[in-house]
Amino acid sequence: EKASEPAASETAATDSSKFLSQPLVTEIFTADPSAHVFDGKLYIYPSHDIDAGIPDDDLGNQYAMRDYRVLEMDKPGGKVTIGPVALDVDDVPWAEKSMWAPDAAYKNGTYYLYFPAKDKDGVFHIGVATSKDPMGPFKADPEPIAGSYSIDPAVFTDTDNESYMYFGGIWGGQLQRWHTGKYDESAGETDLKQDDKPALMPKVAKMSADMKSFASPPQDVEILDQNGKPVLGGDHEKRFFEAAWMYKRNGKYYFTYSTGDTHFLNYAIGDSPMGPFTYAGHILKPVQGWTSHHSIVDWDGKTWLFYHDTQLSGKNHLRNVKMTELTFNPDGTIQEIDPFKH
Ligand code: FUB
């Protein structure tokens, strides 16, 4: 009888939940994890998901977040500390609601929190708030960053100390409404519906030395296919949707993003932080839940992917952040992760 029992390792292999990364915190719902290493410690700047009782729609009104809380970790696999409220929408003079995916940066003794929110007219802009402590509390500037719009700011500081903000998101993120450079509500609620034309591209702007304004107007982040042609609007498995993140490795710039309605995390590689970038593949297959949003950071000798899914709630708008190791092939390409096997 003993011989017919499966070995312990075989039993484990059939139970995929044993291989899932586990939520980093369970006390609150968190999403869109932007991870940074400051002074050797890891800080995560996530969205703080709440249930506001708003039904799901394609504009994401169910993502009705109102504040931010920072997570801190001493070592991979170590205890995760949940900070107090770092910034509340009531303390942002220009913002009314929808405190979506934030990011943070550090320069010259100051920590900067960047966040998208809707103003009183329901239009997304990007705000900035500062603190002397990476956990906050942060004090918001009275106005959004001049010339900013749409969602999902990601600020990358290069080895020459220049910083860049990547941003944008279509559908509920409103990027399609800025296709002329001015807000145009008639552009609708999804994309420009031009499947055989270049897709709407994310934006990048160099930051001024004060880290609170753009040094130059935002420009397109060009994502090209293997033939050097822009990825098309109809190519939903490749085109940019939201969740920009820049990661630099061996002198190459990896522009990474979510494909939204096809639920992949993708990457495209370039030689400059301003692009262009050539599409290179998927990083993460679809997770449980509609959205996928991530960051990539080197820490403790490894490269980590921070991402989220809905393991704790089973609901799209109540997410939990996770981390898992990212592995590169010798040619610099990324080994695609199946979230149900990690
Ligand atoms: O968390 C709200 C929105 O959902 C984010 O801004 C998007 O990237 C998506 O994750």
Residues whose N, C-alpha, C, O or C-beta is under 5 A from the ligand:
A	BS01	FUB	D32 S47 Y63 W100 A101 I151 D152 E242 A243 T291 S292 H293
